[in-house]
Amino acid sequence: MSSMTRVGVVGAGRVGAVLAVALRTAGHEITAVAGESAASRTRIETLLPGVRVDKPTAVARSCDLLLLTVPDDMLSNVVSMLVASGAVRPGQRIVHTSGKHGLSVLEPAARRGAEVLAMHPAMTFTGTDLDLGRLPGCVYGVTATEATRSLAESLVSDLGGRAVWVEEDRRALYHAGLAHGANHLVTLVSQAMELLRDSGVTDPAGTLRPLLSAALDNALAYGDAALTGPIVRGDVETVRAHLADIAGSNPASLETYVAMARATAHRAVLDGRLLPIRAAKLVGVLDDALAGRTAGRAG
C-alpha cells in the first residue's frame, strides 16, 4: 500500500487503536486519531504516543485513508456527519471495521467520490499490545468494490492477515456466526467455571483449559462428530442430576444448559448417534426442569 501512507482513525476503541499501531508498524503514517472517552484517550497515549488527538472531521481531513472503528450502531451517523461537514473528499479511501455492515452504510461517502471498503477482523480485542501478537494470521471479512479490492488485499497483507470475501447481503449472517461462536463461548465458559467453583474446584480455569482446548480443536476439525458426553450417549439420569444441582446452586445457568442440551440432542439425532426415542426422553427432562423453575417463581 505504498501510495497510501496517511491514515486517520475515528474511534480509538479496542480495535481502532490496535489496528493503528499495526499499520504504523507496517510503515504508514497515523496522522490523527479521534477518541472521546477516558478509555480511548488512555489507549491513544499508551499505544500511539505522539499521535494527534482531534475531532472526527479534522481527522478525516488530515488523511488519505480514513479508518472508521466506531460501534456498529454509530457508524451510519458518523458517516453522514463526516459527509455533511465536507470532511470526505473524492478519491479518499474510507474503510470501516464493522462486522454487521457492508458497503451500503458508506454510500453517502461513495456518492461524494470516496472509495469504500468494509474490512472486519475476526478477532477478539483487549485494546492492549497483547493484541498485536494475535493479528498475524487473523482473518478479515471483506466486502469491496472492484476499485477497492486491491486496497483490501494490501491492507490485510500489511496487517499480516488473510482476507475472506463476504457478499453485501451476507454480512449480518457472517457476523452472527462469529458472535455466536466467540461471544457466547465466553458466557458458556464463564458459567462452566462458576459451576466448577460451586462444586469445590479451586482452579476452574486450569481444570477446564485442557478439556476445552481439545474440544475446540476437535470441533473445528470434525464438527458434530466431535460431540461426546451424556447427551450424545442418551444418559437421561445423568442429565437429570445435572439439572437438579444446577437449579440448586447456580440457577442463572439453568436456561443456558437446557438450551445447549436441546441443540446438542437435535444435532446428535440428525447424525444418527442418538435415537429419537432417547432424545425425546432427554427433551422431556429438560422441559420439566424449566417448568419446575417457572412453577417455583410463581409460587
Secondary structure, 3 states (H helix, E strand, C coil): CCCCCEEEEECCCHHHHHHHHHHHHCCCEEEEEECCCHHHHHHHHHHCCCCEECCHHHHHHCCCEEEECCCHHHHHHHHHHHHHCCCCCCCCEEEECCCCCCCHHHHHHHHCCCEEEEEEECCCCCCCHHHHHHCCCCEEEEEECCCCHHHHHHHHHHCCCEEEECCHHHHHHHHHHHHHHHHHHHHHHHHHHHHHHHHCCCCHHHHHHHHHHHHHHHHHHHHHHHCCCHHHHCCHHHHHHHHHHHHHHCHHHHHHHHHHHHHHHHHHHHCCCCCHHHHHHHHHHHHHHHHHHHHHHHC
